[in-house]
Amino acid sequence: MKPVSELLKQRPDTLRTIAPEASVFEALQRLAQHEVGALVVMEGARMVGVVSERDYTRKVALQGRNSRDTKVSEIMTGNVFVVSPGTRTRDCMALMREKRIRHLPVVQGERVLGMISIRDLMDDIIHDHEMTIAQLESYIHS
């Protein structure tokens, strides 16, 4: 398994952000615009949380709150699990499974480099398996 930095090189535009004072409605618009399931909540250059579709569903929709009147800071997950660029994809999968999360910000020091999703990891695993199968087939037929 490769380090997360390799995934970020393949998909360099993975960091989608929003401010904590933005409305949840604005966050939903941004999620839809970028076709992602979570945004990193940034206060200036500092990550203060992550807001996801799951946060919206559980903390706004199911509670009958209004997404235009609710701030991102009211529903975001503040205690965020993160990984470094050198973290192996297998370790990311294990962390996501253990913590029941779907997104991991990639952080180096205080700087957020990007965000990976369970989909990114699954795509990488499938690609690796396809490459292995192709190599084995080539070996068998040679």
Contacts in CASP RR format, 6 or more apart in sequence:
PFRMAT RR
TARGET T0000
AUTHOR 0000-0000-0000
METHOD contacts of the structure
MODEL  1
MKPVSELLKQRPDTLRTIAPEASVFEALQRLAQHEVGALVVMEGARMVGV
VSERDYTRKVALQGRNSRDTKVSEIMTGNVFVVSPGTRTRDCMALMREKR
IRHLPVVQGERVLGMISIRDLMDDIIHDHEMTIAQLESYIHS
1 88 0 8 1.000
1 89 0 8 1.000
1 90 0 8 1.000
1 91 0 8 1.000
1 128 0 8 1.000
2 88 0 8 1.000
2 89 0 8 1.000
2 124 0 8 1.000
3 85 0 8 1.000
3 86 0 8 1.000
3 87 0 8 1.000
3 88 0 8 1.000
3 89 0 8 1.000
4 83 0 8 1.000
4 84 0 8 1.000
4 85 0 8 1.000
4 86 0 8 1.000
4 87 0 8 1.000
4 88 0 8 1.000
4 89 0 8 1.000
4 92 0 8 1.000
4 106 0 8 1.000
4 116 0 8 1.000
5 85 0 8 1.000
5 86 0 8 1.000
5 106 0 8 1.000
7 89 0 8 1.000
7 116 0 8 1.000
7 120 0 8 1.000
7 121 0 8 1.000
7 124 0 8 1.000
8 14 0 8 1.000
8 85 0 8 1.000
8 106 0 8 1.000
8 113 0 8 1.000
8 114 0 8 1.000
8 116 0 8 1.000
11 120 0 8 1.000
14 106 0 8 1.000
14 114 0 8 1.000
14 115 0 8 1.000
14 116 0 8 1.000
14 120 0 8 1.000
15 40 0 8 1.000
15 112 0 8 1.000
15 113 0 8 1.000
15 114 0 8 1.000
15 115 0 8 1.000
16 30 0 8 1.000
16 31 0 8 1.000
16 34 0 8 1.000
16 36 0 8 1.000
16 38 0 8 1.000
16 39 0 8 1.000
16 40 0 8 1.000
16 115 0 8 1.000
17 39 0 8 1.000
17 40 0 8 1.000
17 41 0 8 1.000
17 42 0 8 1.000
17 112 0 8 1.000
18 26 0 8 1.000
18 27 0 8 1.000
18 30 0 8 1.000
18 39 0 8 1.000
18 40 0 8 1.000
18 41 0 8 1.000
18 42 0 8 1.000
18 51 0 8 1.000
18 72 0 8 1.000
19 41 0 8 1.000
19 42 0 8 1.000
19 43 0 8 1.000
19 44 0 8 1.000
19 72 0 8 1.000
20 41 0 8 1.000
20 43 0 8 1.000
20 48 0 8 1.000
20 49 0 8 1.000
20 71 0 8 1.000
20 72 0 8 1.000
20 73 0 8 1.000
20 76 0 8 1.000
21 71 0 8 1.000
21 72 0 8 1.000
21 73 0 8 1.000
22 71 0 8 1.000
22 72 0 8 1.000
23 67 0 8 1.000
23 68 0 8 1.000
23 69 0 8 1.000
23 70 0 8 1.000
23 71 0 8 1.000
23 72 0 8 1.000
24 51 0 8 1.000
24 56 0 8 1.000
24 60 0 8 1.000
24 67 0 8 1.000
24 68 0 8 1.000
24 70 0 8 1.000
24 71 0 8 1.000
24 72 0 8 1.000
24 74 0 8 1.000
24 75 0 8 1.000
25 67 0 8 1.000
25 68 0 8 1.000
26 72 0 8 1.000
27 39 0 8 1.000
27 51 0 8 1.000
27 56 0 8 1.000
27 72 0 8 1.000
28 56 0 8 1.000
28 67 0 8 1.000
30 39 0 8 1.000
31 37 0 8 1.000
31 38 0 8 1.000
31 39 0 8 1.000
31 53 0 8 1.000
36 115 0 8 1.000
36 117 0 8 1.000
37 52 0 8 1.000
37 53 0 8 1.000
37 102 0 8 1.000
37 103 0 8 1.000
37 117 0 8 1.000
38 50 0 8 1.000
38 51 0 8 1.000
38 52 0 8 1.000
38 53 0 8 1.000
38 102 0 8 1.000
38 103 0 8 1.000
38 115 0 8 1.000
38 117 0 8 1.000
39 50 0 8 1.000
39 51 0 8 1.000
39 52 0 8 1.000
40 47 0 8 1.000
40 49 0 8 1.000
40 50 0 8 1.000
40 105 0 8 1.000
40 112 0 8 1.000
40 114 0 8 1.000
40 115 0 8 1.000
41 47 0 8 1.000
41 48 0 8 1.000
41 49 0 8 1.000
41 50 0 8 1.000
41 51 0 8 1.000
41 72 0 8 1.000
41 73 0 8 1.000
41 76 0 8 1.000
41 78 0 8 1.000
42 48 0 8 1.000
42 112 0 8 1.000
45 110 0 8 1.000
45 111 0 8 1.000
46 110 0 8 1.000
47 80 0 8 1.000
47 105 0 8 1.000
47 107 0 8 1.000
47 112 0 8 1.000
48 73 0 8 1.000
48 76 0 8 1.000
48 78 0 8 1.000
49 76 0 8 1.000
49 77 0 8 1.000
49 78 0 8 1.000
49 80 0 8 1.000
50 76 0 8 1.000
50 77 0 8 1.000
50 78 0 8 1.000
50 80 0 8 1.000
50 103 0 8 1.000
50 105 0 8 1.000
50 115 0 8 1.000
51 72 0 8 1.000
51 75 0 8 1.000
51 76 0 8 1.000
51 77 0 8 1.000
52 77 0 8 1.000
52 102 0 8 1.000
52 103 0 8 1.000
54 102 0 8 1.000
55 75 0 8 1.000
55 76 0 8 1.000
55 77 0 8 1.000
56 67 0 8 1.000
56 75 0 8 1.000
59 65 0 8 1.000
59 74 0 8 1.000
59 75 0 8 1.000
60 66 0 8 1.000
60 67 0 8 1.000
60 70 0 8 1.000
60 75 0 8 1.000
80 105 0 8 1.000
81 95 0 8 1.000
81 99 0 8 1.000
81 101 0 8 1.000
81 104 0 8 1.000
82 104 0 8 1.000
82 105 0 8 1.000
82 106 0 8 1.000
82 107 0 8 1.000
83 91 0 8 1.000
83 92 0 8 1.000
83 95 0 8 1.000
83 104 0 8 1.000
83 105 0 8 1.000
83 106 0 8 1.000
83 107 0 8 1.000
83 116 0 8 1.000
84 106 0 8 1.000
84 107 0 8 1.000
84 108 0 8 1.000
85 106 0 8 1.000
85 108 0 8 1.000
85 113 0 8 1.000
87 106 0 8 1.000
89 121 0 8 1.000
89 124 0 8 1.000
89 125 0 8 1.000
92 104 0 8 1.000
92 116 0 8 1.000
92 121 0 8 1.000
93 118 0 8 1.000
93 121 0 8 1.000
93 125 0 8 1.000
95 101 0 8 1.000
95 104 0 8 1.000
96 102 0 8 1.000
96 104 0 8 1.000
96 118 0 8 1.000
96 121 0 8 1.000
102 117 0 8 1.000
102 118 0 8 1.000
103 115 0 8 1.000
103 116 0 8 1.000
103 117 0 8 1.000
103 118 0 8 1.000
104 115 0 8 1.000
104 116 0 8 1.000
104 117 0 8 1.000
105 112 0 8 1.000
105 114 0 8 1.000
105 115 0 8 1.000
106 112 0 8 1.000
106 113 0 8 1.000
106 114 0 8 1.000
106 115 0 8 1.000
106 116 0 8 1.000
107 113 0 8 1.000
END
